């Protein structure tokens, strides 16, 4: 194998291993207890994947296999470092981080979501980020309040 080919392969492998950083929101990193545990678990998984990739003999394959874990370790380490664990709400009078809220939309639909941290939010599993437009509109409101969300209205039915 020529040296030129080896260098070309190394340059090609190096370009494949430079991934852009995962974006980190400029919002405060509020988390629930479950959210903090999830961040720590993801960090541990990323570190484990990086260790496995680092054990590979082939330098080019090591670089390729390390790219995602390196990016993820950086991201999750920062998210764990900046996490602010929020206590479970003690009152259900006003909507706050950690509450589960049921509201009626003006189109007749009723929805229920829990307000959680950005990394643990999953609307398909009935959780939304505290920074989402819906959560921003709801936080600080009480049962019976009607909030405007763009052209739509939401009436708060329950807080738990």
Chimera marker file (.cmm) of the C-alpha trace (Angstrom):
<marker_set name="trace">
<marker id="1" x="0.000" y="0.000" z="0.000" r="1" g="1" b="0" radius="0.5"/>
<marker id="2" x="1.370" y="3.399" z="-0.918" r="1" g="1" b="0" radius="0.5"/>
<marker id="3" x="1.874" y="6.084" z="1.682" r="1" g="1" b="0" radius="0.5"/>
<marker id="4" x="-0.312" y="8.445" z="-0.354" r="1" g="1" b="0" radius="0.5"/>
<marker id="5" x="-3.213" y="5.980" z="-0.196" r="1" g="1" b="0" radius="0.5"/>
<marker id="6" x="-2.788" y="5.542" z="3.554" r="1" g="1" b="0" radius="0.5"/>
<marker id="7" x="-2.760" y="9.293" z="4.105" r="1" g="1" b="0" radius="0.5"/>
<marker id="8" x="-5.821" y="9.726" z="1.902" r="1" g="1" b="0" radius="0.5"/>
<marker id="9" x="-7.656" y="7.041" z="3.867" r="1" g="1" b="0" radius="0.5"/>
<marker id="10" x="-6.633" y="8.662" z="7.148" r="1" g="1" b="0" radius="0.5"/>
<marker id="11" x="-7.764" y="12.092" z="5.955" r="1" g="1" b="0" radius="0.5"/>
<marker id="12" x="-11.032" y="10.596" z="4.756" r="1" g="1" b="0" radius="0.5"/>
<marker id="13" x="-11.524" y="8.778" z="8.067" r="1" g="1" b="0" radius="0.5"/>
<marker id="14" x="-10.677" y="11.935" z="9.985" r="1" g="1" b="0" radius="0.5"/>
<marker id="15" x="-13.276" y="13.946" z="8.065" r="1" g="1" b="0" radius="0.5"/>
<marker id="16" x="-15.879" y="11.293" z="8.886" r="1" g="1" b="0" radius="0.5"/>
<marker id="17" x="-15.107" y="11.577" z="12.592" r="1" g="1" b="0" radius="0.5"/>
<marker id="18" x="-15.539" y="15.301" z="13.026" r="1" g="1" b="0" radius="0.5"/>
<marker id="19" x="-19.168" y="15.632" z="13.943" r="1" g="1" b="0" radius="0.5"/>
<marker id="20" x="-20.796" y="18.919" z="14.846" r="1" g="1" b="0" radius="0.5"/>
<marker id="21" x="-21.524" y="19.333" z="18.523" r="1" g="1" b="0" radius="0.5"/>
<marker id="22" x="-25.033" y="18.536" z="19.694" r="1" g="1" b="0" radius="0.5"/>
<marker id="23" x="-26.755" y="21.870" z="20.214" r="1" g="1" b="0" radius="0.5"/>
<marker id="24" x="-27.246" y="22.909" z="23.814" r="1" g="1" b="0" radius="0.5"/>
<marker id="25" x="-30.124" y="25.209" z="24.545" r="1" g="1" b="0" radius="0.5"/>
<marker id="26" x="-29.482" y="28.520" z="26.240" r="1" g="1" b="0" radius="0.5"/>
<marker id="27" x="-32.449" y="27.845" z="28.542" r="1" g="1" b="0" radius="0.5"/>
<marker id="28" x="-31.849" y="26.974" z="32.170" r="1" g="1" b="0" radius="0.5"/>
<marker id="29" x="-31.371" y="23.193" z="32.430" r="1" g="1" b="0" radius="0.5"/>
<marker id="30" x="-34.188" y="22.274" z="34.798" r="1" g="1" b="0" radius="0.5"/>
<marker id="31" x="-34.633" y="18.549" z="35.380" r="1" g="1" b="0" radius="0.5"/>
<marker id="32" x="-36.860" y="16.194" z="37.298" r="1" g="1" b="0" radius="0.5"/>
<marker id="33" x="-35.282" y="13.408" z="39.328" r="1" g="1" b="0" radius="0.5"/>
<marker id="34" x="-36.057" y="10.974" z="36.491" r="1" g="1" b="0" radius="0.5"/>
<marker id="35" x="-34.587" y="13.423" z="33.990" r="1" g="1" b="0" radius="0.5"/>
<marker id="36" x="-31.324" y="13.708" z="35.904" r="1" g="1" b="0" radius="0.5"/>
<marker id="37" x="-31.120" y="9.922" z="36.151" r="1" g="1" b="0" radius="0.5"/>
<marker id="38" x="-31.711" y="9.659" z="32.392" r="1" g="1" b="0" radius="0.5"/>
<marker id="39" x="-28.920" y="12.170" z="31.690" r="1" g="1" b="0" radius="0.5"/>
<marker id="40" x="-26.515" y="10.247" z="33.924" r="1" g="1" b="0" radius="0.5"/>
<marker id="41" x="-27.480" y="6.939" z="32.253" r="1" g="1" b="0" radius="0.5"/>
<marker id="42" x="-26.939" y="8.411" z="28.781" r="1" g="1" b="0" radius="0.5"/>
<marker id="43" x="-23.549" y="9.774" z="29.855" r="1" g="1" b="0" radius="0.5"/>
<marker id="44" x="-22.547" y="6.337" z="31.180" r="1" g="1" b="0" radius="0.5"/>
<marker id="45" x="-23.691" y="4.688" z="27.912" r="1" g="1" b="0" radius="0.5"/>
<marker id="46" x="-21.728" y="7.191" z="25.837" r="1" g="1" b="0" radius="0.5"/>
<marker id="47" x="-18.605" y="6.650" z="27.954" r="1" g="1" b="0" radius="0.5"/>
<marker id="48" x="-18.984" y="2.880" z="27.611" r="1" g="1" b="0" radius="0.5"/>
<marker id="49" x="-19.321" y="3.183" z="23.820" r="1" g="1" b="0" radius="0.5"/>
<marker id="50" x="-16.237" y="5.408" z="23.726" r="1" g="1" b="0" radius="0.5"/>
<marker id="51" x="-14.233" y="2.883" z="25.743" r="1" g="1" b="0" radius="0.5"/>
<marker id="52" x="-15.298" y="0.104" z="23.370" r="1" g="1" b="0" radius="0.5"/>
<marker id="53" x="-14.326" y="2.175" z="20.335" r="1" g="1" b="0" radius="0.5"/>
<marker id="54" x="-10.987" y="3.093" z="21.898" r="1" g="1" b="0" radius="0.5"/>
<marker id="55" x="-10.109" y="-0.587" z="22.184" r="1" g="1" b="0" radius="0.5"/>
<marker id="56" x="-10.278" y="-1.117" z="18.409" r="1" g="1" b="0" radius="0.5"/>
<marker id="57" x="-6.943" y="-1.860" z="16.737" r="1" g="1" b="0" radius="0.5"/>
<marker id="58" x="-7.568" y="-0.153" z="13.392" r="1" g="1" b="0" radius="0.5"/>
<marker id="59" x="-7.009" y="3.596" z="13.855" r="1" g="1" b="0" radius="0.5"/>
<marker id="60" x="-9.431" y="4.579" z="11.100" r="1" g="1" b="0" radius="0.5"/>
<marker id="61" x="-12.181" y="2.341" z="12.444" r="1" g="1" b="0" radius="0.5"/>
<marker id="62" x="-11.462" y="3.596" z="15.976" r="1" g="1" b="0" radius="0.5"/>
<marker id="63" x="-11.973" y="7.170" z="14.751" r="1" g="1" b="0" radius="0.5"/>
<marker id="64" x="-15.208" y="6.261" z="12.992" r="1" g="1" b="0" radius="0.5"/>
<marker id="65" x="-16.585" y="4.337" z="15.962" r="1" g="1" b="0" radius="0.5"/>
<marker id="66" x="-15.550" y="7.078" z="18.421" r="1" g="1" b="0" radius="0.5"/>
<marker id="67" x="-17.205" y="9.994" z="16.625" r="1" g="1" b="0" radius="0.5"/>
<marker id="68" x="-20.713" y="9.677" z="18.048" r="1" g="1" b="0" radius="0.5"/>
<marker id="69" x="-19.639" y="8.652" z="21.573" r="1" g="1" b="0" radius="0.5"/>
<marker id="70" x="-17.185" y="11.585" z="21.790" r="1" g="1" b="0" radius="0.5"/>
<marker id="71" x="-19.943" y="13.987" z="20.777" r="1" g="1" b="0" radius="0.5"/>
<marker id="72" x="-22.418" y="12.380" z="23.191" r="1" g="1" b="0" radius="0.5"/>
<marker id="73" x="-19.998" y="12.334" z="26.144" r="1" g="1" b="0" radius="0.5"/>
<marker id="74" x="-19.384" y="16.055" z="25.641" r="1" g="1" b="0" radius="0.5"/>
<marker id="75" x="-23.112" y="16.793" z="25.425" r="1" g="1" b="0" radius="0.5"/>
<marker id="76" x="-24.277" y="14.661" z="28.349" r="1" g="1" b="0" radius="0.5"/>
<marker id="77" x="-21.387" y="15.710" z="30.599" r="1" g="1" b="0" radius="0.5"/>
<marker id="78" x="-22.396" y="19.338" z="30.083" r="1" g="1" b="0" radius="0.5"/>
<marker id="79" x="-26.098" y="18.575" z="30.625" r="1" g="1" b="0" radius="0.5"/>
<marker id="80" x="-25.354" y="16.716" z="33.875" r="1" g="1" b="0" radius="0.5"/>
<marker id="81" x="-22.998" y="19.507" z="34.987" r="1" g="1" b="0" radius="0.5"/>
<marker id="82" x="-25.592" y="22.231" z="34.399" r="1" g="1" b="0" radius="0.5"/>
<marker id="83" x="-28.655" y="20.285" z="35.558" r="1" g="1" b="0" radius="0.5"/>
<marker id="84" x="-30.747" y="21.977" z="38.209" r="1" g="1" b="0" radius="0.5"/>
<marker id="85" x="-32.829" y="19.386" z="40.002" r="1" g="1" b="0" radius="0.5"/>
<marker id="86" x="-36.275" y="20.772" z="40.701" r="1" g="1" b="0" radius="0.5"/>
<marker id="87" x="-38.310" y="19.612" z="43.672" r="1" g="1" b="0" radius="0.5"/>
<marker id="88" x="-41.648" y="17.940" z="43.097" r="1" g="1" b="0" radius="0.5"/>
<marker id="89" x="-44.353" y="20.637" z="43.267" r="1" g="1" b="0" radius="0.5"/>
<marker id="90" x="-46.031" y="20.700" z="46.672" r="1" g="1" b="0" radius="0.5"/>
<marker id="91" x="-49.150" y="22.581" z="45.589" r="1" g="1" b="0" radius="0.5"/>
<marker id="92" x="-51.483" y="22.016" z="42.672" r="1" g="1" b="0" radius="0.5"/>
<marker id="93" x="-52.943" y="25.522" z="42.745" r="1" g="1" b="0" radius="0.5"/>
<marker id="94" x="-50.733" y="26.977" z="40.007" r="1" g="1" b="0" radius="0.5"/>
<marker id="95" x="-48.950" y="25.215" z="37.153" r="1" g="1" b="0" radius="0.5"/>
<marker id="96" x="-45.202" y="24.833" z="37.651" r="1" g="1" b="0" radius="0.5"/>
<marker id="97" x="-42.326" y="22.696" z="36.418" r="1" g="1" b="0" radius="0.5"/>
<marker id="98" x="-43.063" y="19.039" z="37.152" r="1" g="1" b="0" radius="0.5"/>
<marker id="99" x="-46.839" y="19.329" z="37.084" r="1" g="1" b="0" radius="0.5"/>
<marker id="100" x="-49.112" y="17.246" z="34.904" r="1" g="1" b="0" radius="0.5"/>
<marker id="101" x="-51.697" y="19.487" z="33.294" r="1" g="1" b="0" radius="0.5"/>
<marker id="102" x="-54.924" y="18.607" z="31.493" r="1" g="1" b="0" radius="0.5"/>
<marker id="103" x="-56.395" y="21.269" z="29.236" r="1" g="1" b="0" radius="0.5"/>
<marker id="104" x="-59.160" y="21.574" z="26.656" r="1" g="1" b="0" radius="0.5"/>
<marker id="105" x="-58.418" y="23.113" z="23.299" r="1" g="1" b="0" radius="0.5"/>
<marker id="106" x="-60.972" y="25.300" z="21.579" r="1" g="1" b="0" radius="0.5"/>
<marker id="107" x="-61.259" y="22.652" z="18.842" r="1" g="1" b="0" radius="0.5"/>
<marker id="108" x="-62.732" y="20.201" z="21.383" r="1" g="1" b="0" radius="0.5"/>
<marker id="109" x="-59.618" y="18.100" z="22.020" r="1" g="1" b="0" radius="0.5"/>
<marker id="110" x="-58.466" y="17.425" z="25.564" r="1" g="1" b="0" radius="0.5"/>
<marker id="111" x="-54.764" y="16.851" z="26.209" r="1" g="1" b="0" radius="0.5"/>
<marker id="112" x="-52.636" y="16.003" z="29.208" r="1" g="1" b="0" radius="0.5"/>
<marker id="113" x="-48.916" y="16.726" z="29.453" r="1" g="1" b="0" radius="0.5"/>
<marker id="114" x="-46.290" y="16.768" z="32.186" r="1" g="1" b="0" radius="0.5"/>
<marker id="115" x="-43.906" y="19.728" z="32.130" r="1" g="1" b="0" radius="0.5"/>
<marker id="116" x="-40.318" y="18.448" z="32.312" r="1" g="1" b="0" radius="0.5"/>
<marker id="117" x="-36.756" y="19.283" z="31.261" r="1" g="1" b="0" radius="0.5"/>
<marker id="118" x="-35.701" y="19.618" z="27.638" r="1" g="1" b="0" radius="0.5"/>
<marker id="119" x="-33.831" y="16.321" z="27.430" r="1" g="1" b="0" radius="0.5"/>
<marker id="120" x="-36.635" y="14.267" z="28.959" r="1" g="1" b="0" radius="0.5"/>
<marker id="121" x="-39.487" y="15.847" z="26.993" r="1" g="1" b="0" radius="0.5"/>
<marker id="122" x="-41.339" y="13.466" z="24.688" r="1" g="1" b="0" radius="0.5"/>
<marker id="123" x="-44.769" y="14.653" z="23.500" r="1" g="1" b="0" radius="0.5"/>
<marker id="124" x="-45.579" y="11.126" z="22.259" r="1" g="1" b="0" radius="0.5"/>
<marker id="125" x="-45.286" y="10.032" z="25.904" r="1" g="1" b="0" radius="0.5"/>
<marker id="126" x="-47.241" y="13.013" z="27.258" r="1" g="1" b="0" radius="0.5"/>
<marker id="127" x="-44.333" y="15.163" z="28.428" r="1" g="1" b="0" radius="0.5"/>
<marker id="128" x="-43.289" y="18.572" z="27.114" r="1" g="1" b="0" radius="0.5"/>
<marker id="129" x="-40.292" y="20.798" z="27.738" r="1" g="1" b="0" radius="0.5"/>
<marker id="130" x="-40.659" y="23.692" z="30.133" r="1" g="1" b="0" radius="0.5"/>
<marker id="131" x="-39.430" y="25.832" z="27.247" r="1" g="1" b="0" radius="0.5"/>
<marker id="132" x="-42.129" y="24.755" z="24.799" r="1" g="1" b="0" radius="0.5"/>
<marker id="133" x="-44.724" y="27.349" z="23.773" r="1" g="1" b="0" radius="0.5"/>
<marker id="134" x="-47.506" y="25.344" z="25.464" r="1" g="1" b="0" radius="0.5"/>
<marker id="135" x="-45.611" y="25.068" z="28.764" r="1" g="1" b="0" radius="0.5"/>
<marker id="136" x="-44.627" y="28.733" z="28.692" r="1" g="1" b="0" radius="0.5"/>
<marker id="137" x="-48.287" y="29.681" z="28.196" r="1" g="1" b="0" radius="0.5"/>
<marker id="138" x="-49.450" y="27.382" z="31.020" r="1" g="1" b="0" radius="0.5"/>
<marker id="139" x="-46.864" y="27.986" z="33.770" r="1" g="1" b="0" radius="0.5"/>
<marker id="140" x="-48.249" y="30.200" z="36.511" r="1" g="1" b="0" radius="0.5"/>
<marker id="141" x="-51.887" y="29.596" z="35.561" r="1" g="1" b="0" radius="0.5"/>
<marker id="142" x="-54.628" y="27.861" z="37.587" r="1" g="1" b="0" radius="0.5"/>
<marker id="143" x="-57.558" y="25.525" z="36.947" r="1" g="1" b="0" radius="0.5"/>
<marker id="144" x="-60.268" y="27.381" z="35.019" r="1" g="1" b="0" radius="0.5"/>
<marker id="145" x="-57.861" y="29.859" z="33.429" r="1" g="1" b="0" radius="0.5"/>
<marker id="146" x="-58.018" y="30.235" z="29.663" r="1" g="1" b="0" radius="0.5"/>
<marker id="147" x="-54.733" y="30.995" z="27.929" r="1" g="1" b="0" radius="0.5"/>
<marker id="148" x="-54.112" y="32.218" z="24.420" r="1" g="1" b="0" radius="0.5"/>
<marker id="149" x="-51.675" y="30.170" z="22.350" r="1" g="1" b="0" radius="0.5"/>
<marker id="150" x="-51.383" y="31.851" z="18.992" r="1" g="1" b="0" radius="0.5"/>
<marker id="151" x="-54.882" y="31.833" z="17.480" r="1" g="1" b="0" radius="0.5"/>
<marker id="152" x="-56.000" y="29.042" z="19.851" r="1" g="1" b="0" radius="0.5"/>
<marker id="153" x="-57.340" y="29.022" z="23.393" r="1" g="1" b="0" radius="0.5"/>
<marker id="154" x="-56.558" y="26.443" z="26.052" r="1" g="1" b="0" radius="0.5"/>
<marker id="155" x="-58.703" y="26.023" z="29.174" r="1" g="1" b="0" radius="0.5"/>
<marker id="156" x="-56.943" y="24.447" z="32.126" r="1" g="1" b="0" radius="0.5"/>
<marker id="157" x="-59.003" y="21.553" z="33.496" r="1" g="1" b="0" radius="0.5"/>
<marker id="158" x="-56.710" y="20.011" z="36.125" r="1" g="1" b="0" radius="0.5"/>
<marker id="159" x="-53.256" y="20.228" z="37.674" r="1" g="1" b="0" radius="0.5"/>
<marker id="160" x="-51.580" y="17.306" z="39.398" r="1" g="1" b="0" radius="0.5"/>
<link id1="1" id2="2" r="1" g="1" b="0" radius="0.2"/>
<link id1="2" id2="3" r="1" g="1" b="0" radius="0.2"/>
<link id1="3" id2="4" r="1" g="1" b="0" radius="0.2"/>
<link id1="4" id2="5" r="1" g="1" b="0" radius="0.2"/>
<link id1="5" id2="6" r="1" g="1" b="0" radius="0.2"/>
<link id1="6" id2="7" r="1" g="1" b="0" radius="0.2"/>
<link id1="7" id2="8" r="1" g="1" b="0" radius="0.2"/>
<link id1="8" id2="9" r="1" g="1" b="0" radius="0.2"/>
<link id1="9" id2="10" r="1" g="1" b="0" radius="0.2"/>
<link id1="10" id2="11" r="1" g="1" b="0" radius="0.2"/>
<link id1="11" id2="12" r="1" g="1" b="0" radius="0.2"/>
<link id1="12" id2="13" r="1" g="1" b="0" radius="0.2"/>
<link id1="13" id2="14" r="1" g="1" b="0" radius="0.2"/>
<link id1="14" id2="15" r="1" g="1" b="0" radius="0.2"/>
<link id1="15" id2="16" r="1" g="1" b="0" radius="0.2"/>
<link id1="16" id2="17" r="1" g="1" b="0" radius="0.2"/>
<link id1="17" id2="18" r="1" g="1" b="0" radius="0.2"/>
<link id1="18" id2="19" r="1" g="1" b="0" radius="0.2"/>
<link id1="19" id2="20" r="1" g="1" b="0" radius="0.2"/>
<link id1="20" id2="21" r="1" g="1" b="0" radius="0.2"/>
<link id1="21" id2="22" r="1" g="1" b="0" radius="0.2"/>
<link id1="22" id2="23" r="1" g="1" b="0" radius="0.2"/>
<link id1="23" id2="24" r="1" g="1" b="0" radius="0.2"/>
<link id1="24" id2="25" r="1" g="1" b="0" radius="0.2"/>
<link id1="25" id2="26" r="1" g="1" b="0" radius="0.2"/>
<link id1="26" id2="27" r="1" g="1" b="0" radius="0.2"/>
<link id1="27" id2="28" r="1" g="1" b="0" radius="0.2"/>
<link id1="28" id2="29" r="1" g="1" b="0" radius="0.2"/>
<link id1="29" id2="30" r="1" g="1" b="0" radius="0.2"/>
<link id1="30" id2="31" r="1" g="1" b="0" radius="0.2"/>
<link id1="31" id2="32" r="1" g="1" b="0" radius="0.2"/>
<link id1="32" id2="33" r="1" g="1" b="0" radius="0.2"/>
<link id1="33" id2="34" r="1" g="1" b="0" radius="0.2"/>
<link id1="34" id2="35" r="1" g="1" b="0" radius="0.2"/>
<link id1="35" id2="36" r="1" g="1" b="0" radius="0.2"/>
<link id1="36" id2="37" r="1" g="1" b="0" radius="0.2"/>
<link id1="37" id2="38" r="1" g="1" b="0" radius="0.2"/>
<link id1="38" id2="39" r="1" g="1" b="0" radius="0.2"/>
<link id1="39" id2="40" r="1" g="1" b="0" radius="0.2"/>
<link id1="40" id2="41" r="1" g="1" b="0" radius="0.2"/>
<link id1="41" id2="42" r="1" g="1" b="0" radius="0.2"/>
<link id1="42" id2="43" r="1" g="1" b="0" radius="0.2"/>
<link id1="43" id2="44" r="1" g="1" b="0" radius="0.2"/>
<link id1="44" id2="45" r="1" g="1" b="0" radius="0.2"/>
<link id1="45" id2="46" r="1" g="1" b="0" radius="0.2"/>
<link id1="46" id2="47" r="1" g="1" b="0" radius="0.2"/>
<link id1="47" id2="48" r="1" g="1" b="0" radius="0.2"/>
<link id1="48" id2="49" r="1" g="1" b="0" radius="0.2"/>
<link id1="49" id2="50" r="1" g="1" b="0" radius="0.2"/>
<link id1="50" id2="51" r="1" g="1" b="0" radius="0.2"/>
<link id1="51" id2="52" r="1" g="1" b="0" radius="0.2"/>
<link id1="52" id2="53" r="1" g="1" b="0" radius="0.2"/>
<link id1="53" id2="54" r="1" g="1" b="0" radius="0.2"/>
<link id1="54" id2="55" r="1" g="1" b="0" radius="0.2"/>
<link id1="55" id2="56" r="1" g="1" b="0" radius="0.2"/>
<link id1="56" id2="57" r="1" g="1" b="0" radius="0.2"/>
<link id1="57" id2="58" r="1" g="1" b="0" radius="0.2"/>
<link id1="58" id2="59" r="1" g="1" b="0" radius="0.2"/>
<link id1="59" id2="60" r="1" g="1" b="0" radius="0.2"/>
<link id1="60" id2="61" r="1" g="1" b="0" radius="0.2"/>
<link id1="61" id2="62" r="1" g="1" b="0" radius="0.2"/>
<link id1="62" id2="63" r="1" g="1" b="0" radius="0.2"/>
<link id1="63" id2="64" r="1" g="1" b="0" radius="0.2"/>
<link id1="64" id2="65" r="1" g="1" b="0" radius="0.2"/>
<link id1="65" id2="66" r="1" g="1" b="0" radius="0.2"/>
<link id1="66" id2="67" r="1" g="1" b="0" radius="0.2"/>
<link id1="67" id2="68" r="1" g="1" b="0" radius="0.2"/>
<link id1="68" id2="69" r="1" g="1" b="0" radius="0.2"/>
<link id1="69" id2="70" r="1" g="1" b="0" radius="0.2"/>
<link id1="70" id2="71" r="1" g="1" b="0" radius="0.2"/>
<link id1="71" id2="72" r="1" g="1" b="0" radius="0.2"/>
<link id1="72" id2="73" r="1" g="1" b="0" radius="0.2"/>
<link id1="73" id2="74" r="1" g="1" b="0" radius="0.2"/>
<link id1="74" id2="75" r="1" g="1" b="0" radius="0.2"/>
<link id1="75" id2="76" r="1" g="1" b="0" radius="0.2"/>
<link id1="76" id2="77" r="1" g="1" b="0" radius="0.2"/>
<link id1="77" id2="78" r="1" g="1" b="0" radius="0.2"/>
<link id1="78" id2="79" r="1" g="1" b="0" radius="0.2"/>
<link id1="79" id2="80" r="1" g="1" b="0" radius="0.2"/>
<link id1="80" id2="81" r="1" g="1" b="0" radius="0.2"/>
<link id1="81" id2="82" r="1" g="1" b="0" radius="0.2"/>
<link id1="82" id2="83" r="1" g="1" b="0" radius="0.2"/>
<link id1="83" id2="84" r="1" g="1" b="0" radius="0.2"/>
<link id1="84" id2="85" r="1" g="1" b="0" radius="0.2"/>
<link id1="85" id2="86" r="1" g="1" b="0" radius="0.2"/>
<link id1="86" id2="87" r="1" g="1" b="0" radius="0.2"/>
<link id1="87" id2="88" r="1" g="1" b="0" radius="0.2"/>
<link id1="88" id2="89" r="1" g="1" b="0" radius="0.2"/>
<link id1="89" id2="90" r="1" g="1" b="0" radius="0.2"/>
<link id1="90" id2="91" r="1" g="1" b="0" radius="0.2"/>
<link id1="91" id2="92" r="1" g="1" b="0" radius="0.2"/>
<link id1="92" id2="93" r="1" g="1" b="0" radius="0.2"/>
<link id1="93" id2="94" r="1" g="1" b="0" radius="0.2"/>
<link id1="94" id2="95" r="1" g="1" b="0" radius="0.2"/>
<link id1="95" id2="96" r="1" g="1" b="0" radius="0.2"/>
<link id1="96" id2="97" r="1" g="1" b="0" radius="0.2"/>
<link id1="97" id2="98" r="1" g="1" b="0" radius="0.2"/>
<link id1="98" id2="99" r="1" g="1" b="0" radius="0.2"/>
<link id1="99" id2="100" r="1" g="1" b="0" radius="0.2"/>
<link id1="100" id2="101" r="1" g="1" b="0" radius="0.2"/>
<link id1="101" id2="102" r="1" g="1" b="0" radius="0.2"/>
<link id1="102" id2="103" r="1" g="1" b="0" radius="0.2"/>
<link id1="103" id2="104" r="1" g="1" b="0" radius="0.2"/>
<link id1="104" id2="105" r="1" g="1" b="0" radius="0.2"/>
<link id1="105" id2="106" r="1" g="1" b="0" radius="0.2"/>
<link id1="106" id2="107" r="1" g="1" b="0" radius="0.2"/>
<link id1="107" id2="108" r="1" g="1" b="0" radius="0.2"/>
<link id1="108" id2="109" r="1" g="1" b="0" radius="0.2"/>
<link id1="109" id2="110" r="1" g="1" b="0" radius="0.2"/>
<link id1="110" id2="111" r="1" g="1" b="0" radius="0.2"/>
<link id1="111" id2="112" r="1" g="1" b="0" radius="0.2"/>
<link id1="112" id2="113" r="1" g="1" b="0" radius="0.2"/>
<link id1="113" id2="114" r="1" g="1" b="0" radius="0.2"/>
<link id1="114" id2="115" r="1" g="1" b="0" radius="0.2"/>
<link id1="115" id2="116" r="1" g="1" b="0" radius="0.2"/>
<link id1="116" id2="117" r="1" g="1" b="0" radius="0.2"/>
<link id1="117" id2="118" r="1" g="1" b="0" radius="0.2"/>
<link id1="118" id2="119" r="1" g="1" b="0" radius="0.2"/>
<link id1="119" id2="120" r="1" g="1" b="0" radius="0.2"/>
<link id1="120" id2="121" r="1" g="1" b="0" radius="0.2"/>
<link id1="121" id2="122" r="1" g="1" b="0" radius="0.2"/>
<link id1="122" id2="123" r="1" g="1" b="0" radius="0.2"/>
<link id1="123" id2="124" r="1" g="1" b="0" radius="0.2"/>
<link id1="124" id2="125" r="1" g="1" b="0" radius="0.2"/>
<link id1="125" id2="126" r="1" g="1" b="0" radius="0.2"/>
<link id1="126" id2="127" r="1" g="1" b="0" radius="0.2"/>
<link id1="127" id2="128" r="1" g="1" b="0" radius="0.2"/>
<link id1="128" id2="129" r="1" g="1" b="0" radius="0.2"/>
<link id1="129" id2="130" r="1" g="1" b="0" radius="0.2"/>
<link id1="130" id2="131" r="1" g="1" b="0" radius="0.2"/>
<link id1="131" id2="132" r="1" g="1" b="0" radius="0.2"/>
<link id1="132" id2="133" r="1" g="1" b="0" radius="0.2"/>
<link id1="133" id2="134" r="1" g="1" b="0" radius="0.2"/>
<link id1="134" id2="135" r="1" g="1" b="0" radius="0.2"/>
<link id1="135" id2="136" r="1" g="1" b="0" radius="0.2"/>
<link id1="136" id2="137" r="1" g="1" b="0" radius="0.2"/>
<link id1="137" id2="138" r="1" g="1" b="0" radius="0.2"/>
<link id1="138" id2="139" r="1" g="1" b="0" radius="0.2"/>
<link id1="139" id2="140" r="1" g="1" b="0" radius="0.2"/>
<link id1="140" id2="141" r="1" g="1" b="0" radius="0.2"/>
<link id1="141" id2="142" r="1" g="1" b="0" radius="0.2"/>
<link id1="142" id2="143" r="1" g="1" b="0" radius="0.2"/>
<link id1="143" id2="144" r="1" g="1" b="0" radius="0.2"/>
<link id1="144" id2="145" r="1" g="1" b="0" radius="0.2"/>
<link id1="145" id2="146" r="1" g="1" b="0" radius="0.2"/>
<link id1="146" id2="147" r="1" g="1" b="0" radius="0.2"/>
<link id1="147" id2="148" r="1" g="1" b="0" radius="0.2"/>
<link id1="148" id2="149" r="1" g="1" b="0" radius="0.2"/>
<link id1="149" id2="150" r="1" g="1" b="0" radius="0.2"/>
<link id1="150" id2="151" r="1" g="1" b="0" radius="0.2"/>
<link id1="151" id2="152" r="1" g="1" b="0" radius="0.2"/>
<link id1="152" id2="153" r="1" g="1" b="0" radius="0.2"/>
<link id1="153" id2="154" r="1" g="1" b="0" radius="0.2"/>
<link id1="154" id2="155" r="1" g="1" b="0" radius="0.2"/>
<link id1="155" id2="156" r="1" g="1" b="0" radius="0.2"/>
<link id1="156" id2="157" r="1" g="1" b="0" radius="0.2"/>
<link id1="157" id2="158" r="1" g="1" b="0" radius="0.2"/>
<link id1="158" id2="159" r="1" g="1" b="0" radius="0.2"/>
<link id1="159" id2="160" r="1" g="1" b="0" radius="0.2"/>
</marker_set>
